[in-house]
Amino acid sequence: MFRRFDDVIAYGVPTPEVTRGILEAHLSTFKLDDLQWLSVLEAAVGLSQAEIARAADEAAKVAVLADTNRVETSALVMALGERKAAAL
């Protein structure tokens, strides 16, 4: 049976609140007490929800490989920056 899907769903860039929620959800098993949220949220500007989630996963991988339960601001900012660079 042939079907046609012509609905267009537009997704906007997430707000800082949504961005923080995505990061907290993806990094819920890690300690985030020391994160400098302003730096992290600035680094995430312009990224989609999926790219933010991928960056969070990458920062989690760095923490696991370092045998720590704490995600560092620098690792998360770097992962977000790499996602931006990849999008260019």
VMD Tcl script that builds the backbone (N, CA, C; Angstrom):
set m [mol new atoms 264]
animate dup $m
set s [atomselect $m all]
$s set {name element resname resid chain x y z} {
  {N N MET 1 A 0.844 -1.170 0.000}
  {CA C MET 1 A 0.000 0.000 0.000}
  {C C MET 1 A 0.897 1.244 0.000}
  {N N PHE 2 A 0.655 2.132 -0.915}
  {CA C PHE 2 A 1.432 3.364 -1.014}
  {C C PHE 2 A 0.808 4.429 -0.117}
  {N N ARG 3 A 1.648 5.055 0.678}
  {CA C ARG 3 A 1.177 6.161 1.524}
  {C C ARG 3 A 2.107 7.349 1.335}
  {N N ARG 4 A 1.545 8.483 1.482}
  {CA C ARG 4 A 2.327 9.698 1.323}
  {C C ARG 4 A 2.340 10.448 2.644}
  {N N PHE 5 A 3.527 10.810 3.066}
  {CA C PHE 5 A 3.681 11.565 4.302}
  {C C PHE 5 A 4.177 12.952 3.923}
  {N N ASP 6 A 3.359 13.928 4.141}
  {CA C ASP 6 A 3.760 15.263 3.758}
  {C C ASP 6 A 3.709 16.255 4.913}
  {N N ASP 7 A 3.642 15.744 6.118}
  {CA C ASP 7 A 3.695 16.627 7.270}
  {C C ASP 7 A 5.126 17.075 7.498}
  {N N VAL 8 A 5.283 18.328 7.781}
  {CA C VAL 8 A 6.597 18.874 8.090}
  {C C VAL 8 A 6.591 19.285 9.548}
  {N N ILE 9 A 7.528 18.761 10.275}
  {CA C ILE 9 A 7.648 19.100 11.691}
  {C C ILE 9 A 8.922 19.906 11.858}
  {N N ALA 10 A 8.772 21.115 12.307}
  {CA C ALA 10 A 9.931 21.987 12.493}
  {C C ALA 10 A 10.375 21.941 13.954}
  {N N TYR 11 A 11.654 21.749 14.129}
  {CA C TYR 11 A 12.238 21.760 15.469}
  {C C TYR 11 A 13.136 22.971 15.572}
  {N N GLY 12 A 12.910 23.774 16.564}
  {CA C GLY 12 A 13.755 24.935 16.794}
  {C C GLY 12 A 14.967 24.563 17.634}
  {N N VAL 13 A 15.882 25.472 17.708}
  {CA C VAL 13 A 17.059 25.284 18.568}
  {C C VAL 13 A 16.575 25.326 20.013}
  {N N PRO 14 A 17.049 24.419 20.847}
  {CA C PRO 14 A 16.562 24.375 22.223}
  {C C PRO 14 A 16.973 25.609 23.031}
  {N N THR 15 A 16.119 25.970 23.949}
  {CA C THR 15 A 16.422 27.069 24.871}
  {C C THR 15 A 17.480 26.603 25.873}
  {N N PRO 16 A 18.085 27.516 26.602}
  {CA C PRO 16 A 19.050 27.093 27.634}
  {C C PRO 16 A 18.446 26.138 28.656}
  {N N GLU 17 A 17.179 26.332 28.999}
  {CA C GLU 17 A 16.533 25.444 29.971}
  {C C GLU 17 A 16.379 24.034 29.406}
  {N N VAL 18 A 15.991 23.945 28.146}
  {CA C VAL 18 A 15.848 22.643 27.503}
  {C C VAL 18 A 17.217 21.986 27.345}
  {N N THR 19 A 18.202 22.777 26.967}
  {CA C THR 19 A 19.571 22.260 26.826}
  {C C THR 19 A 20.059 21.673 28.135}
  {N N ARG 20 A 19.863 22.391 29.213}
  {CA C ARG 20 A 20.295 21.881 30.519}
  {C C ARG 20 A 19.549 20.602 30.872}
  {N N GLY 21 A 18.270 20.554 30.574}
  {CA C GLY 21 A 17.487 19.348 30.839}
  {C C GLY 21 A 17.993 18.152 30.055}
  {N N ILE 22 A 18.338 18.366 28.783}
  {CA C ILE 22 A 18.886 17.283 27.957}
  {C C ILE 22 A 20.180 16.772 28.569}
  {N N LEU 23 A 21.048 17.697 28.936}
  {CA C LEU 23 A 22.345 17.305 29.505}
  {C C LEU 23 A 22.174 16.580 30.838}
  {N N GLU 24 A 21.319 17.102 31.685}
  {CA C GLU 24 A 21.095 16.454 32.981}
  {C C GLU 24 A 20.490 15.056 32.809}
  {N N ALA 25 A 19.609 14.904 31.846}
  {CA C ALA 25 A 18.990 13.595 31.615}
  {C C ALA 25 A 20.025 12.592 31.099}
  {N N HIS 26 A 20.863 13.022 30.181}
  {CA C HIS 26 A 21.851 12.107 29.609}
  {C C HIS 26 A 23.007 11.826 30.562}
  {N N LEU 27 A 23.217 12.712 31.513}
  {CA C LEU 27 A 24.332 12.535 32.443}
  {C C LEU 27 A 23.832 12.276 33.866}
  {N N SER 28 A 22.662 11.718 33.989}
  {CA C SER 28 A 22.023 11.557 35.298}
  {C C SER 28 A 22.790 10.640 36.256}
  {N N THR 29 A 23.629 9.769 35.734}
  {CA C THR 29 A 24.379 8.869 36.620}
  {C C THR 29 A 25.725 9.456 37.035}
  {N N PHE 30 A 26.010 10.671 36.598}
  {CA C PHE 30 A 27.274 11.326 36.928}
  {C C PHE 30 A 27.028 12.516 37.843}
  {N N LYS 31 A 28.068 12.882 38.591}
  {CA C LYS 31 A 27.990 14.068 39.435}
  {C C LYS 31 A 28.215 15.294 38.566}
  {N N LEU 32 A 27.310 16.248 38.684}
  {CA C LEU 32 A 27.377 17.461 37.883}
  {C C LEU 32 A 27.491 18.708 38.758}
  {N N ASP 33 A 27.804 18.510 40.054}
  {CA C ASP 33 A 27.831 19.611 41.011}
  {C C ASP 33 A 28.798 20.722 40.621}
  {N N ASP 34 A 29.929 20.358 40.049}
  {CA C ASP 34 A 30.971 21.342 39.763}
  {C C ASP 34 A 30.906 21.931 38.358}
  {N N LEU 35 A 29.883 21.546 37.590}
  {CA C LEU 35 A 29.798 22.073 36.226}
  {C C LEU 35 A 29.563 23.575 36.242}
  {N N GLN 36 A 30.257 24.254 35.370}
  {CA C GLN 36 A 30.040 25.687 35.175}
  {C C GLN 36 A 28.989 25.816 34.072}
  {N N TRP 37 A 27.741 25.861 34.496}
  {CA C TRP 37 A 26.631 25.779 33.550}
  {C C TRP 37 A 26.634 26.903 32.527}
  {N N LEU 38 A 27.055 28.097 32.917}
  {CA C LEU 38 A 27.074 29.209 31.969}
  {C C LEU 38 A 27.985 28.894 30.786}
  {N N SER 39 A 29.164 28.364 31.059}
  {CA C SER 39 A 30.103 27.994 29.995}
  {C C SER 39 A 29.536 26.874 29.125}
  {N N VAL 40 A 28.935 25.908 29.757}
  {CA C VAL 40 A 28.375 24.764 29.030}
  {C C VAL 40 A 27.232 25.215 28.126}
  {N N LEU 41 A 26.335 26.022 28.665}
  {CA C LEU 41 A 25.185 26.466 27.885}
  {C C LEU 41 A 25.601 27.383 26.739}
  {N N GLU 42 A 26.627 28.196 26.948}
  {CA C GLU 42 A 27.141 29.042 25.864}
  {C C GLU 42 A 27.746 28.183 24.755}
  {N N ALA 43 A 28.424 27.107 25.134}
  {CA C ALA 43 A 29.039 26.219 24.144}
  {C C ALA 43 A 27.985 25.461 23.337}
  {N N ALA 44 A 26.798 25.296 23.892}
  {CA C ALA 44 A 25.742 24.522 23.228}
  {C C ALA 44 A 24.864 25.359 22.306}
  {N N VAL 45 A 25.023 26.664 22.317}
  {CA C VAL 45 A 24.165 27.530 21.500}
  {C C VAL 45 A 24.282 27.146 20.029}
  {N N GLY 46 A 23.135 26.969 19.396}
  {CA C GLY 46 A 23.091 26.646 17.977}
  {C C GLY 46 A 23.044 25.163 17.659}
  {N N LEU 47 A 23.240 24.315 18.658}
  {CA C LEU 47 A 23.194 22.873 18.425}
  {C C LEU 47 A 21.774 22.346 18.579}
  {N N SER 48 A 21.484 21.292 17.865}
  {CA C SER 48 A 20.180 20.643 17.977}
  {C C SER 48 A 20.140 19.777 19.233}
  {N N GLN 49 A 18.950 19.309 19.551}
  {CA C GLN 49 A 18.791 18.419 20.697}
  {C C GLN 49 A 19.636 17.160 20.520}
  {N N ALA 50 A 19.667 16.611 19.328}
  {CA C ALA 50 A 20.422 15.385 19.074}
  {C C ALA 50 A 21.919 15.618 19.232}
  {N N GLU 51 A 22.410 16.757 18.757}
  {CA C GLU 51 A 23.838 17.049 18.878}
  {C C GLU 51 A 24.228 17.264 20.337}
  {N N ILE 52 A 23.358 17.882 21.104}
  {CA C ILE 52 A 23.622 18.076 22.536}
  {C C ILE 52 A 23.670 16.722 23.234}
  {N N ALA 53 A 22.758 15.838 22.887}
  {CA C ALA 53 A 22.747 14.494 23.476}
  {C C ALA 53 A 24.018 13.733 23.113}
  {N N ARG 54 A 24.472 13.841 21.870}
  {CA C ARG 54 A 25.711 13.162 21.452}
  {C C ARG 54 A 26.912 13.713 22.209}
  {N N ALA 55 A 26.941 15.015 22.421}
  {CA C ALA 55 A 28.040 15.623 23.174}
  {C C ALA 55 A 28.029 15.135 24.622}
  {N N ALA 56 A 26.851 15.016 25.206}
  {CA C ALA 56 A 26.744 14.503 26.570}
  {C C ALA 56 A 27.257 13.075 26.644}
  {N N ASP 57 A 26.914 12.267 25.667}
  {CA C ASP 57 A 27.394 10.887 25.638}
  {C C ASP 57 A 28.911 10.838 25.515}
  {N N GLU 58 A 29.481 11.728 24.726}
  {CA C GLU 58 A 30.931 11.772 24.563}
  {C C GLU 58 A 31.617 12.191 25.876}
  {N N ALA 59 A 31.067 13.188 26.562}
  {CA C ALA 59 A 31.620 13.613 27.842}
  {C C ALA 59 A 31.511 12.498 28.881}
  {N N ALA 60 A 30.418 11.735 28.829}
  {CA C ALA 60 A 30.261 10.593 29.739}
  {C C ALA 60 A 31.329 9.548 29.455}
  {N N LYS 61 A 31.608 9.316 28.187}
  {CA C LYS 61 A 32.633 8.335 27.820}
  {C C LYS 61 A 34.000 8.761 28.355}
  {N N VAL 62 A 34.294 10.045 28.262}
  {CA C VAL 62 A 35.563 10.559 28.788}
  {C C VAL 62 A 35.643 10.311 30.288}
  {N N ALA 63 A 34.556 10.547 31.001}
  {CA C ALA 63 A 34.539 10.328 32.453}
  {C C ALA 63 A 34.731 8.850 32.790}
  {N N VAL 64 A 34.073 7.988 32.056}
  {CA C VAL 64 A 34.194 6.546 32.310}
  {C C VAL 64 A 35.625 6.084 32.052}
  {N N LEU 65 A 36.215 6.529 30.955}
  {CA C LEU 65 A 37.591 6.135 30.643}
  {C C LEU 65 A 38.592 6.680 31.657}
  {N N ALA 66 A 38.238 7.807 32.300}
  {CA C ALA 66 A 39.090 8.371 33.347}
  {C C ALA 66 A 38.780 7.752 34.706}
  {N N ASP 67 A 37.851 6.790 34.731}
  {CA C ASP 67 A 37.460 6.086 35.950}
  {C C ASP 67 A 36.970 7.049 37.035}
  {N N THR 68 A 36.078 7.948 36.629}
  {CA C THR 68 A 35.494 8.896 37.571}
  {C C THR 68 A 33.990 8.963 37.339}
  {N N ASN 69 A 33.282 9.398 38.349}
  {CA C ASN 69 A 31.830 9.552 38.215}
  {C C ASN 69 A 31.441 11.021 38.085}
  {N N ARG 70 A 32.412 11.854 37.733}
  {CA C ARG 70 A 32.191 13.290 37.626}
  {C C ARG 70 A 32.509 13.755 36.211}
  {N N VAL 71 A 31.578 14.462 35.588}
  {CA C VAL 71 A 31.810 15.036 34.268}
  {C C VAL 71 A 32.404 16.421 34.466}
  {N N GLU 72 A 33.519 16.654 33.812}
  {CA C GLU 72 A 34.206 17.946 33.920}
  {C C GLU 72 A 33.645 18.935 32.903}
  {N N THR 73 A 33.618 20.196 33.303}
  {CA C THR 73 A 33.153 21.257 32.404}
  {C C THR 73 A 33.956 21.266 31.116}
  {N N SER 74 A 35.267 21.140 31.241}
  {CA C SER 74 A 36.130 21.201 30.057}
  {C C SER 74 A 35.813 20.082 29.065}
  {N N ALA 75 A 35.535 18.881 29.564}
  {CA C ALA 75 A 35.216 17.756 28.681}
  {C C ALA 75 A 33.886 17.984 27.970}
  {N N LEU 76 A 32.920 18.521 28.677}
  {CA C LEU 76 A 31.612 18.763 28.080}
  {C C LEU 76 A 31.671 19.903 27.065}
  {N N VAL 77 A 32.375 20.973 27.399}
  {CA C VAL 77 A 32.529 22.096 26.469}
  {C C VAL 77 A 33.280 21.645 25.217}
  {N N MET 78 A 34.298 20.806 25.393}
  {CA C MET 78 A 35.045 20.300 24.245}
  {C C MET 78 A 34.152 19.430 23.354}
  {N N ALA 79 A 33.361 18.578 23.964}
  {CA C ALA 79 A 32.466 17.713 23.191}
  {C C ALA 79 A 31.431 18.543 22.433}
  {N N LEU 80 A 30.911 19.576 23.053}
  {CA C LEU 80 A 29.957 20.454 22.379}
  {C C LEU 80 A 30.629 21.182 21.214}
  {N N GLY 81 A 31.858 21.631 21.428}
  {CA C GLY 81 A 32.606 22.293 20.369}
  {C C GLY 81 A 32.882 21.370 19.195}
  {N N GLU 82 A 33.182 20.099 19.483}
  {CA C GLU 82 A 33.408 19.124 18.420}
  {C C GLU 82 A 32.140 18.890 17.609}
  {N N ARG 83 A 30.985 18.883 18.269}
  {CA C ARG 83 A 29.714 18.708 17.553}
  {C C ARG 83 A 29.473 19.898 16.629}
  {N N LYS 84 A 29.814 21.109 17.103}
  {CA C LYS 84 A 29.650 22.295 16.252}
  {C C LYS 84 A 30.561 22.200 15.041}
  {N N ALA 85 A 31.801 21.798 15.274}
  {CA C ALA 85 A 32.774 21.694 14.175}
  {C C ALA 85 A 32.328 20.646 13.164}
  {N N ALA 86 A 31.744 19.566 13.632}
  {CA C ALA 86 A 31.298 18.504 12.749}
  {C C ALA 86 A 30.120 18.940 11.889}
  {N N ALA 87 A 29.342 19.885 12.399}
  {CA C ALA 87 A 28.170 20.351 11.665}
  {C C ALA 87 A 28.534 21.297 10.529}
  {N N LEU 88 A 29.742 21.831 10.562}
  {CA C LEU 88 A 30.140 22.785 9.506}
  {C C LEU 88 A 30.452 22.125 8.232}
}
mol reanalyze $m
mol bondsrecalc $m
mol representation Tube
mol addrep $m
